[in-house]
Amino acid sequence: MTSGIIEFMSGVVRQTLAILVFLYLGASTADRAVGQVRESAMASSLGVAAPSSGAGIPVQTHYDAKKGQSLYTTNCSLCHQANGEGQFGVYPPLKGSGVVTKNDATKHIRIVLDGLQNAKAGGVVYASPMPPFGSTLNDSDIADIINYERSSWGNHGQLVTAAQVAAERGRSK
């Protein structure tokens, strides 16, 4: 029984140390969010107002990049490729996509939730259907995928929250 208590306490100490390291690293990188400059810092450096969702929903400034990448790899990369470049004429690129980089993420969220077919991107019609993920992924997972897409391959789209995904999910098509 004593060894069980020692094991338990050892685990608690390890978790506490991991949390402290995480908090320390988070504080020391307060102006960066998983490889990105926070939107407010970016906006101030450009001399413009920081973006807001306009709907009272907080603007996301960071996300779990590893989870986003893992979800993207599992659900999206087969078609859009690991590099986000898609397959010309078959699956549209996400790298540099106007939908992905636009500050208003509503369309991006709707596409991931509801799927899409016969989309036109860069003058090319992509007839291959994209399946809807609204019935298989939760709001947090969809937000992580979208944020991965919006912050990868040189994209700099405003990040989204699970609350924004939930709000779009609640709207009728």
N, C-alpha and C positions, 0 to 999 in steps of 0.2 A: 504494500500500500504506500509506503514511503517513497519508493521509486516512481510510482504513479504521480504523486504530488510533485516530486522534483521535476519530472517530465513536463507536467502541466505548467509549473512556474517557469521553467525554461522556455516553453512556448510563448507564454505571456510576455516574458522579457524580450524575446526575439521580435514579437509583433510590436511591442512598444518601441523598441529601437527602430524598426522599419518605419513606423509612423513618424517618429521624430526626424529621421533622415528625410523622409518624404516632405514633411513640413519645412525643414530647413532648406531643402533644394527648391521647394516651391517659393519660399520667401526670397531666396537668392536669385531666382529667375522671374521675379514678379512682372517684368516687362515683356517676357516671352511666354508664348503658349504653344507648346509642342511644335517648335520649329517656326513659329510665327510671332510677329510682333502683335501685341494686343491691338484690337481695333482702335481703342481710345488713344493709345500711344501713336499708332500709325496716323490717325486723323490729326492729332496735334502736331506731328512732325510735318504734315502737309499743309497745316494752317486751316483746316476745315473742322466742322463739328463732328463729334463722334457719332457713328450710326446708331440708330435705335430701331426697334422692331415696329414702332408706331402703333402697336396694339397693346402696350402695357406688358408685353412679354419680355423678360430680360434678354439682352443680347449675350450670346455665348462667347466667351473669350478663350476657352480651352476645352479639351476633350481627351478621351482616352485613345491616343493614336494607335497603340498596339491592338486594341479591341477593334477600332475602326478598320485598320488594315486587315485584320483577320476576317472580319465580317465581309469586307470587300472581296478578299481573295476567295472566300467560300461562295459568295452569292453573285459576284459581278465580273470577276476577272476572266472567266471563261469566254465571255463575249467582248468585254471592253478592254481586255488584256491587262496584265500586271502593270504596264507602263501607261495605262489610260488612253492609249492611242486607237483603240477599237480596231475594226477590220473594215477598210474602205468599202463602201457600198453594201456592207452587211450589218455592222454594228457601229454606231457613231462614236467618235472620240469623246472622251471626257476632258482630256488635256486641252486646255484653252477654250473649252466650250462656253458659249455665251450664257447658257442656262446655268452652268456650274459656277461661273465667276460673277454673275449678276448679284448685286447686293440683296435684292428681293428674292429670297429662296423659295417662294411659294410654288412656282412651276417645278422646280427641282424636287421639292417634297412631293408634289402631286404625282409626278412621273414615277418616283420610287414606290409610292403607295399604290397607285392605280395601274401602273404599266403604261405601255405606249406602243403604237404600231404606225407605220408609214410616216415617221418623223422626217422632217427636212432639216438638215444641218449643213451649213456651208454650201447650199445649193444642191446637195445630194439627198435623194430620198432613200431612207433606210427602211426597207419593207419587213425585215426580220422583227418579229414581235419581242418586246421586252415584257416579261411577266410581271404582274403586280406582286408586291411584297407586303402589302398592307395586311393580308390575312395570315402571313407566316412569321413576320417579325414585329417586335414590339416597338413602341415609340423611341425608346432609348437606343435600340439597335439601329433603327433607321437613321436617327440623328447622327450616330457614330459613323455610319457608312457615308452619309452626305458630307459630314465634316471631313472625313478622310479625302473624299473626292474634291472638296472645296479647298483643301490645303496641300494637295499633292501635285506633282508634275509641273510645278511653277504656277499653279492656280492660287488665287488669293481671294476667294469668295468669303463673304461674311459667314461665320459659323452659325449653326442653328441649335435650338434647344429641343429636348424631348417635348416640352410644352407646345412649341410651334408645330411639331409633327402631330401631336394630339389634337390641336386646334384644327388643322387641315383634315385630319382623319374624321373629325366630327362634322365637317361640312359635307353636304351632298355633292355628288359629281355634277 
